[in-house]
Amino acid sequence: MLELHKVTKVFNPSTPNEVRAIEGVDLTLEEGAFVVIIGTNGSGKSTLLNAVAGTFLVDTGTISMDGIDITRWPEHRRAGLMGRVFQNPFTGTSPNLTIAENLVLAARRGLPRGLGWALDRKTKDELRTRVRQLSLGLEDRLDNAIGSLSGGQRQALTLLMATWLKPRLLLLDEHTAALDPKSAEQVISLTDVIVTRDRLTTLMVTHSMHQAANLGGQLIMMHRGRIIQEFKGAEKRRTRVDDLLARFEEVRRADQLDVTAAEMLERAYV
Amino acid sequence: MSLLIGALTIGFILSLLALGVFISFRIFSFPDITADGSSTLGAAMAAALIVKGVNPLAATAAGFVAGFVAGSVTGVLAAKCKINGLLAGILVMTGLYSVNLHIMGRSNVPLLSSTTLSTYAQSVGTTILGGPKPLNILGWDVTVIDASTLLLVFLAIALVGAGLYWFFQTNLGTAMRATGDNAQMIRALGVSDENMIILGLAVSNGLIALAGALLAQYEGFADVQMGIGMVVWGLASVIIGEALVGTRQLGLTICGAVMGSVLFRLLVAIALRLGLNPNDLKLITAVFVFVALVLPNLVHKFRSRKAGAAYA
């Protein structure tokens, strides 16, 4: 359904600040898969998600969805296929617009926007019904500016907005990392409910080993711009937080060996 | 009295400028200097066509279209070519100076002997009132042409204001407001923020050029220098409007920009009457805008320092 083939991205090429953010990543998502990506800081996991979303264009490789090559599509065009929730709760909503206006913008994601009245009575009733399902008590505050809400409330609304029209792909970029533990818990369980209910194909980046172990049917571990391990099916179900920590510890130790030293040892002993 | 009516009329005409500046500065936070060129462009376009005998309504519309095009050029430079917004505006404004001279063929085009919208206003007024006899309003004599011009200008502004209010609540207009508020979010919802900026600046400069076209017909001439300082005029009006009505509601903000423009013109008229040197006008306006931009921050700092002192 989503296919990445040998995707590479280098930031600030040929400068002292050159960063090889992703190096030749291959990844395939099946229809309805819930894939979780974890990795060390700077491993390229968020970069990978942004490459799919089209925040920047990749240097080499191809990205295709449903067999259509979207590698050169600009971000706003890809948005017709994807719903996104960002790490920063302020990124996904427009603070000076009301809750209702934000939602109605999301209700036309990827559709042409003409000169029709955005918020008629019927639309507003529909908004109210779906906001009530969040049980955050926001259905009576639809005319309040969204900037007056807490981070957790804004993130829950962003999630609702991203999935308002069923997206072909849902992208979650550490969407609970900036929240307090209680809000994070709420947003995660809401995520689980929506993804399961709508059978959404989902790509989620997370820092939390706990989330990585408990959510999704497929787990990808990234390090230095590459996918170093993939857990699928029964293997993923068996995976516990401790297993993930142990694997990261291995990676960390391997890193302590200098690359040239590693090559030398390899030649001598393998 | 005719001084007061004149100030009101110019205030209403320039409220189109204020609305244009409101779109670029407040909705997009885009400091669009194009206004200085596009207001003259509207005047030049309308004047050149009127002198050629074109219907003044069509000539005014052509002024709007010219401004619309100029604004979209600035938009393309800034959004697509990634030129700094301020510089994009300066480039277009500078280029427009030559364009305006070409359109007019010289630096000043008088309209006093041509049929303009003012002529229309006069004939409409005379027909309704049954003759060119001065009206008596609250004990003052007001000439028919002054009264009918003011009335027609007011109606035109009310129409444009209502149109903008409607536009910003459509699906397209809401997306435009969101673009200025959070561009990343609107891209993630499938809207090209670049196209929104281009369209927004086009509408903004269209309105500003319309103000120029009406002003030229009201004052009876178009001049290549008439646009200098227009951005600051518009900004001053917007700031006064926000002080009057706040920024909470869209409808109020639009009314505020119009009210700010009218109030500003009245203040200027009074100051000139009291003996202010007209040469100082632009300096005073610039200082006013500077103070209005800096004052809220200073007040905030002062208050928080006082609050801090109270805790200490």
Interface residues (C-beta under 8 A of the other chain):
Chain A: A53 P74 E75 H76 R77 A79 G80 R84 F86 F90 T91 G92 T93 S94 P95 N96 L97 E101 N102 V104 L105 A106 R108 R109 G110 L111 R113 G114 L115 G116 W117 A118 L119 M161 A162
Chain B: F167 Q169 T170 N171 L172 G173 T174 A175 R177 A178 D181 N182 Q184 M185 I186 R187 A188 L189 G190 V191 S192 D193
